[in-house]
Amino acid sequence: MLGRLIRVRAYRADPDTKIYVVGEPEAEKAINILKAGLGRPNDDYEDFGRVSEALLKALSLQAGTFTRT
């Protein structure tokens, strides 16, 4: 299973920007997982692309879970 790398920020120049790895191969679904899990549906979510299965294993991520990097 592949995952996604997603940036989350409140606004464009937000100095508190965070990056998450999500155990979901589809970008839209990964963003929806984060919106629900973080409880911040109005923030700006940007997909940075896929991450490997090896990275998901190294982070102990299962399908539908996420972690901040």
Stockholm file with secondary structure:
# STOCKHOLM 1.0

chainA/1-69         MLGRLIRVRAYRADPDTKIYVVGEPEAEKAINILKAGLGRPNDDYEDFGRVSEALLKALSLQAGTFTRT
#=GR chainA/1-69 SS CCEEEEEEESSTTCTTCEEEEESCSSHHHHHHHHHHHHTCTTSEEEEEEEECHHHHHHTTCCTTCEEEC
#=GC SS_cons        CCEEEEEEESSTTCTTCEEEEESCSSHHHHHHHHHHHHTCTTSEEEEEEEECHHHHHHTTCCTTCEEEC
//
